[in-house]
Structures are given as structure tokens and as C-alpha cells.
């Protein structure tokens, strides 16, 4: 019985020693090993064996990016306007040894440093610049924080300004300004639209006038061309008729009389106005009558010749 108890005690001691000898570090963590109270080594993820009661784990450090949400804090701008800024800072440990031995709480130190740097950066800006320069503020903050946190083995990976809220009276003035600006843009857009519409209407009227003028021009050209062709045909007909009449033996005065009568006939056909006849119309008619008698005699002669045949 005593031997069994002793065996159980030995087994328990061995298990305790084995548990103190084995250290398991999970992924994305590092463990700081101390030997006799002094820093000895940094254990990476995996299985490690240490000396029981001599070696001990000082701390386990998370190497992942760690977001810290800061409470909204009031900040005074260069023109003495108080704005409330809501910030999120992302910290990541790059050196576990310094993160544990150089500062008591690197997360709290990073938060306090962000608040101080934010007041310094925003304090050098005007209100309008603060509201429109988030990217610039983020860059300046990260630059200041990197210099301060480097000795802690901590890096500020990102800083996000989630909101910048000005005072209520300033917000009211900004809303009025925004409404006025939108009204101005609407009026400008409307004026531009009316201007373009007027230009298009003027261009359309211009094209219509040009097309009407071109059509009128072409109509006049076609009319003049038709009249010219008609005159040429008429002249050719008159010339041919006079040639035939001249072949019958009429003299020059009789030919002129026939031509004058043809001209009077064409004039009467083209107008309904009063026509002034020449004073020697009776002599013209007399010559035409004589020509008619001669023409009738020729026709009778031709008829008799045709009958005899």
C-alpha cells in the first residue's frame, strides 16, 4: 500500500515537471522566456522545452493588427472652433521584447499618443481645412506616431477619422451654404440649357432660311432656263416659218409684217394688260392679206396639180 502511494506521488511529480517543461505557443503569437527573472529568449509559434522552476513565460504577445477605438474627443482648431473627432487606430507589435520591456502598456500608450498628436495636428489647421483634409490628417498622425512608437516595438499601421463633427451653429451655417451652392449650380445648369436651346433654335432657323433661299434660287434658275429654252424654240420656229414663207417669193417687207404680227400675238397671250398697237398696223395687215391671197393661189395650184395626177 505504501509503495502504491509512493508510485502515485512520483507520477504526479513527473507530470507536473513535464507540464512545466513543455511550452506551446500558438500561431500569430510570441512568448517571452525569462530565466531566473531575466529575459532569455523570444519563443515563436510551436512546441518548446524549458527548464522547470528556472525558466518562466513573462508574457504572450499577439502579433496581429489590433484595432483600438478611441472615444470621441473635443479638439480646438486654429480658428478656435471646437470639433468632436471619432478615431480608430490600428496597432501592430513588431518587436515583442521592446513592447513588453520598454513600456508598461503599449496599447494604452498608443491611445494616449494618438490623442496628443491629434490635438497638435488639428490645432494647426483652420476649421474648413480640418473638415476637408482627412487624408492629410491621417498621414500627419501616422508620421508623428511612427517616430514615437518605434522605440516600443509597435507600429501604427492605420489611423481612421470616422467622423469630424463641428458645433451646431457651424453645422447650420454649413447647411445653408450647401443649399445656396446647390441652388447656384441648378441655376447655372438651367441657364446653360436655355443657352444651348436658343443656339439650336437659331441654328435651325438659319438652316431653314438657307434652304428656302436655295430652293427659291433653284426655282428661279429653272424658270429662267425654261423661258430661255422656250424663246430659243420660238425663235427657231419663227426662223423656219419665215424661211418657208420666203421660199414662196415674198419680199422683205412682207416677211417683216408676218414677224411683227407673230410678236403681237405672243405678247397678247402672255399678258392681260392693255397693248398699244403700232400706227402702221393697217399697212401690216394689208401686206399680210396680200400674202394670204398669194398663199391661197399656191395652195389651189398644188391642189389642181394633185387632182390631175
C-alpha positions in Angstrom: 0.0 0.0 0.0 2.8 2.4 0.8 4.6 1.6 -2.4 1.4 2.4 -4.4 1.1 5.7 -2.8 4.7 6.5 -3.5 4.3 5.5 -7.1 1.3 7.8 -7.5 3.3 10.7 -6.0 6.2 10.0 -8.4 3.8 10.0 -11.3 2.3 13.3 -10.3 5.7 14.9 -9.8 6.7 13.7 -13.3 3.5 15.1 -14.8 4.0 18.4 -13.1 7.6 18.6 -14.2 6.7 17.7 -17.8 3.9 20.3 -17.9 6.5 22.9 -16.7 9.0 21.7 -19.3 6.7 22.0 -22.3 5.6 25.4 -23.7 3.2 25.6 -26.7 3.0 28.9 -28.5 0.0 29.3 -30.8 0.1 30.8 -34.3 0.4 34.6 -34.6 1.8 34.9 -31.0 5.2 35.2 -29.4 6.2 34.2 -25.8 8.9 36.0 -23.8 11.0 33.5 -21.8 12.7 34.5 -18.6 15.4 32.6 -16.9 15.9 33.3 -13.2 14.0 36.5 -13.6 15.9 37.9 -16.6 14.9 37.9 -20.3 16.3 34.9 -22.0 14.6 34.4 -25.4 11.6 35.0 -27.6 9.7 31.8 -28.4 7.9 31.7 -31.7 4.8 29.6 -32.5 5.3 25.9 -31.9 6.4 23.4 -29.2 9.3 24.4 -26.9 11.0 22.8 -23.9 12.2 24.8 -20.9 13.8 24.2 -17.6 11.1 23.8 -14.9 11.2 26.3 -12.0 14.1 28.1 -13.6 12.5 29.3 -16.8 9.2 31.1 -17.0 7.0 32.8 -19.5 6.9 36.5 -18.9 4.2 37.3 -21.4 2.5 36.2 -24.6 2.3 38.9 -27.2 -0.3 39.0 -30.1 1.4 39.8 -33.3 -1.8 40.6 -35.2 -3.1 44.0 -36.1 -5.0 45.3 -33.1 -7.7 48.0 -33.7 -8.3 50.4 -30.8 -11.4 52.5 -30.9 -11.0 55.9 -29.2 -13.8 57.8 -27.6 -14.9 61.0 -29.4 -12.8 63.8 -28.0 -13.1 67.6 -28.5 -10.3 69.3 -30.4 -9.8 73.1 -30.9 -8.8 74.2 -34.4 -6.6 77.1 -35.2 -9.6 79.5 -35.6 -10.9 78.5 -32.1 -13.7 76.2 -33.3 -14.3 73.1 -31.2 -14.8 69.9 -33.2 -15.5 66.4 -32.0 -13.3 63.7 -33.6 -14.1 60.0 -33.5 -10.9 58.0 -34.2 -9.8 54.4 -34.7 -6.1 53.5 -34.5 -4.6 50.1 -35.7 -1.5 49.0 -33.8 0.7 46.0 -34.5 3.6 44.7 -32.4 6.8 44.3 -34.5 9.2 43.6 -31.6 7.7 41.7 -28.6 10.8 42.2 -26.4 10.6 46.0 -26.6 6.8 46.0 -26.5 6.9 44.3 -23.1 10.1 45.7 -21.5 10.1 49.3 -22.9 6.5 50.3 -21.8 4.1 49.0 -19.3 1.1 49.0 -21.6 1.8 49.7 -25.3 -1.9 49.7 -26.2 -2.8 52.4 -23.7 0.4 54.3 -24.6 -0.6 54.2 -28.3 -4.1 55.6 -27.5 -2.8 58.4 -25.4 -0.2 59.3 -28.0 -2.9 59.4 -30.7 -5.0 61.8 -28.7 -2.0 64.1 -28.1 -0.8 64.0 -31.7 -4.4 64.6 -33.0 -4.7 67.8 -30.9 -1.3 69.0 -32.2 -2.2 68.4 -35.8 -5.7 69.7 -35.8 -4.7 72.7 -33.7 -2.6 73.9 -36.6 -5.5 73.8 -39.1 -8.5 76.0 -39.8 -11.9 74.6 -39.4 -12.6 74.3 -43.2 -9.3 72.7 -43.8 -10.0 70.2 -41.0 -13.3 69.2 -42.4 -11.9 68.6 -45.9 -8.4 67.1 -45.2 -9.0 63.8 -43.5 -6.3 62.0 -45.6 -3.8 64.7 -44.8 -4.6 64.5 -41.1 -4.2 60.7 -41.2 -0.8 61.0 -42.9 0.5 63.5 -40.4 -0.8 61.5 -37.4 0.8 58.3 -38.7 4.1 60.1 -39.3 4.2 61.5 -35.7 3.1 58.2 -34.2 5.7 56.1 -36.1 8.5 58.2 -34.6 7.2 57.8 -31.1 6.2 54.2 -31.1 9.2 52.8 -32.9 11.2 52.5 -29.7 8.3 50.5 -28.2 8.5 47.9 -31.0 5.0 48.9 -32.1 3.9 50.2 -35.5 0.8 52.3 -36.2 -0.5 50.7 -39.4 -3.5 52.9 -40.0 -5.5 55.8 -38.5 -9.1 56.4 -39.5 -11.0 59.5 -38.6 -14.6 58.2 -38.6 -16.3 61.5 -38.0 -15.4 65.2 -37.5 -18.4 67.0 -36.1 -18.3 70.8 -35.9 -20.5 72.8 -33.4 -24.3 73.0 -34.0 -24.1 76.7 -35.1 -21.4 75.9 -37.6 -23.3 72.9 -39.0 -26.3 75.2 -39.5 -24.2 77.7 -41.4 -22.7 74.9 -43.5 -26.1 73.6 -44.4 -27.2 77.0 -45.5 -24.1 77.4 -47.6 -24.6 74.0 -49.1 -28.2 74.8 -50.1 -27.1 78.1 -51.6 -24.4 76.3 -53.6 -26.8 73.7 -54.9 -29.2 76.4 -55.9 -26.5 78.2 -57.7 -25.4 75.1 -59.6 -29.1 74.5 -60.5 -29.5 78.0 -61.9 -26.2 77.7 -63.8 -27.3 74.4 -65.3 -30.7 75.8 -66.3 -29.1 78.9 -67.9 -26.7 76.7 -69.8 -29.6 74.6 -71.0 -31.6 77.6 -72.2 -28.5 78.9 -73.9 -28.0 75.7 -75.8 -31.7 75.6 -76.7 -31.5 79.1 -78.0 -28.4 78.3 -80.0 -30.1 75.2 -81.5 -33.2 77.2 -82.4 -31.1 79.9 -84.1 -29.2 77.3 -86.0 -32.4 75.6 -87.1 -33.9 78.9 -88.3 -30.7 79.7 -90.1 -30.7 76.4 -91.9 -34.4 76.9 -92.8 -33.7 80.3 -94.3 -30.7 78.9 -96.2 -32.7 76.0 -97.5 -35.6 78.3 -98.5 -33.2 80.7 -100.3 -31.5 77.7 -102.1 -34.9 76.4 -103.2 -36.0 79.9 -104.4 -32.7 80.2 -106.3 -33.1 76.9 -107.9 -36.7 77.6 -108.9 -35.7 80.9 -110.5 -32.9 79.2 -112.3 -35.2 76.5 -113.6 -37.8 79.1 -114.6 -35.2 81.2 -116.4 -33.8 78.2 -118.1 -37.3 77.1 -119.2 -38.1 80.6 -120.6 -34.8 80.7 -122.4 -35.5 77.3 -124.0 -39.0 78.4 -124.9 -37.6 81.6 -126.6 -35.0 79.5 -128.5 -37.7 77.1 -129.7 -39.9 80.0 -130.6 -37.1 81.8 -132.5 -36.2 78.6 -134.3 -39.9 78.2 -135.3 -40.2 81.7 -136.4 -37.0 81.5 -138.4 -38.2 78.2 -140.0 -41.6 79.8 -140.8 -40.0 82.9 -142.4 -37.7 80.6 -144.4 -40.7 78.7 -145.8 -42.6 82.0 -146.5 -39.5 83.4 -148.2 -39.3 80.3 -150.4 -42.7 81.3 -151.8 -41.4 84.5 -153.2 -42.5 87.1 -150.6 -40.4 90.3 -150.4 -38.6 91.5 -147.2 -41.3 93.9 -146.1 -43.9 91.2 -146.2 -41.7 88.9 -144.1 -41.2 91.7 -141.6 -45.0 92.2 -141.4 -45.5 88.5 -140.7 -42.9 88.6 -138.0 -44.5 91.7 -136.4 -47.9 90.0 -136.2 -46.4 86.9 -134.6 -44.7 89.1 -132.0 -48.0 90.9 -131.2 -49.8 87.5 -130.9 -47.3 86.2 -128.4 -47.5 89.3 -126.3 -51.3 89.2 -126.2 -51.1 85.5 -125.0 -48.7 86.3 -122.1 -50.4 89.3 -120.6 -53.9 90.6 -119.9 -52.9 94.2 -119.8 -53.6 96.9 -122.4 -51.5 96.5 -125.6 -50.5 99.6 -127.6 -50.6 98.6 -131.3 -48.3 100.3 -133.8 -49.7 103.1 -136.0 -48.9 101.3 -139.2 -50.9 98.2 -138.3 -53.3 98.7 -141.3 -50.4 98.6 -143.7 -49.1 95.5 -142.0 -52.5 93.8 -142.3 -52.7 94.8 -145.9 -49.4 93.1 -146.7 -50.5 90.0 -144.7 -53.7 89.9 -146.7 -51.8 90.1 -150.0 -49.6 87.3 -148.7 -52.7 85.3 -147.9 -54.1 85.6 -151.4 -50.8 84.5 -152.8 -50.7 81.6 -150.3 -54.2 80.6 -151.3 -53.3 80.7 -155.0 -50.3 78.5 -154.4 -52.5 76.1 -152.4 -55.1 75.9 -155.2 -52.4 75.3 -157.7 -51.0 72.5 -155.7 -54.5 71.0 -155.3 -55.2 71.1 -159.0 -51.8 69.5 -159.8 -52.6 66.8 -157.3 -56.0 66.2 -158.8 -54.7 65.9 -162.4 -52.4 63.3 -161.3 
